[in-house]
Amino acid sequence: MEDSLGKVNAWASRGTLEQFRTEARARLDAQRFDIELVGDSLMFYQKRKEGGILGLGAKWVRKPVLRISTTENGLQVQPQPLDPEFLDYLAARLSVH
């Protein structure tokens, strides 16, 4: 996880929140993940459908999995919320160029 954390922090610190959001959005599956700019933070959400019968009437549920905020040292991954599996997935997707 530490390696993934270092990779994501390195990618995030290359520019602004908007630039990192654009880069991450291009590399993540839009059906499974959502990225939202909230103040001075980027929130990453995992999306899934819940309920319904055979997919009918199901509702989308978003679970926060990562937050990256602007700090005095640049952009940093925050400890809450932090899903280690998502962090590894994001680091792997950012490594693909």
C-alpha positions as CSV (number, residue, x, y, z in Angstrom):
1,M,0.0,0.0,0.0
2,E,2.9,2.4,0.8
3,D,4.2,2.0,-2.8
4,S,0.7,2.8,-4.2
5,L,0.4,5.8,-1.9
6,G,3.7,7.1,-3.1
7,K,2.7,6.7,-6.7
8,V,-0.6,8.4,-6.3
9,N,0.9,11.3,-4.3
10,A,3.6,11.7,-7.0
11,W,1.0,11.9,-9.8
12,A,-1.3,14.2,-7.8
13,S,1.6,16.6,-7.0
14,R,2.4,17.2,-10.7
15,G,-0.4,19.8,-11.1
16,T,-3.6,21.2,-9.8
17,L,-6.7,19.3,-8.5
18,E,-8.5,19.9,-11.8
19,Q,-5.5,18.5,-13.8
20,F,-5.3,15.4,-11.6
21,R,-9.1,15.0,-11.9
22,T,-8.9,15.0,-15.7
23,E,-6.0,12.6,-15.7
24,A,-7.7,10.2,-13.2
25,R,-11.1,10.4,-15.0
26,A,-9.5,9.4,-18.3
27,R,-7.9,6.3,-16.7
28,L,-10.8,5.1,-14.4
29,D,-13.8,3.1,-15.5
30,A,-16.7,5.7,-15.5
31,Q,-19.2,2.9,-14.8
32,R,-17.6,1.9,-11.6
33,F,-16.0,5.2,-10.3
34,D,-16.9,8.8,-9.9
35,I,-14.7,11.8,-9.1
36,E,-16.1,15.0,-7.6
37,L,-14.3,18.3,-6.8
38,V,-15.4,19.5,-3.4
39,G,-13.8,22.7,-2.2
40,D,-10.0,22.0,-2.0
41,S,-10.4,18.3,-2.2
42,L,-11.1,15.6,-4.8
43,M,-13.4,12.8,-3.7
44,F,-13.3,9.5,-5.4
45,Y,-16.4,7.3,-5.2
46,Q,-17.1,3.7,-6.1
47,K,-20.5,3.3,-7.7
48,R,-22.7,0.2,-7.6
49,K,-26.4,-0.6,-8.0
50,E,-28.3,-1.9,-5.1
51,G,-31.8,-3.3,-4.7
52,G,-34.4,-3.9,-7.4
53,I,-35.5,-7.1,-9.0
54,L,-33.4,-8.2,-12.0
55,G,-31.9,-4.8,-12.1
56,L,-35.3,-3.0,-12.3
57,G,-35.8,-0.3,-9.7
58,A,-32.2,-0.5,-8.6
59,K,-30.5,2.6,-7.2
60,W,-27.0,3.8,-7.6
61,V,-25.0,3.9,-4.3
62,R,-21.8,5.8,-4.1
63,K,-19.2,4.8,-1.5
64,P,-16.3,7.3,-0.8
65,V,-13.0,5.5,-1.3
66,L,-10.3,8.2,-1.5
67,R,-9.8,11.9,-0.8
68,I,-7.0,14.0,-2.1
69,S,-6.6,17.5,-0.7
70,T,-4.5,20.6,-1.2
71,T,-2.1,21.1,1.7
72,E,0.9,23.4,2.2
73,N,3.1,20.6,0.7
74,G,0.9,20.3,-2.4
75,L,-1.7,17.7,-3.1
76,Q,-1.8,14.8,-0.6
77,V,-3.8,11.6,-0.2
78,Q,-5.8,12.0,3.1
79,P,-6.1,9.2,5.6
80,Q,-9.9,9.2,5.6
81,P,-11.6,7.7,3.6
82,L,-8.9,5.4,2.3
83,D,-9.7,2.1,0.6
84,P,-6.4,0.2,0.1
85,E,-7.8,-1.8,-2.8
86,F,-8.9,1.3,-4.7
87,L,-5.6,3.0,-4.0
88,D,-3.7,0.0,-5.5
89,Y,-6.1,0.1,-8.5
90,L,-5.6,3.8,-9.1
91,A,-1.9,3.5,-8.8
92,A,-1.8,0.7,-11.3
93,R,-4.1,2.7,-13.7
94,L,-1.9,5.8,-13.4
95,S,1.2,3.7,-14.1
96,V,-0.2,2.7,-17.5
97,H,0.8,5.3,-20.0
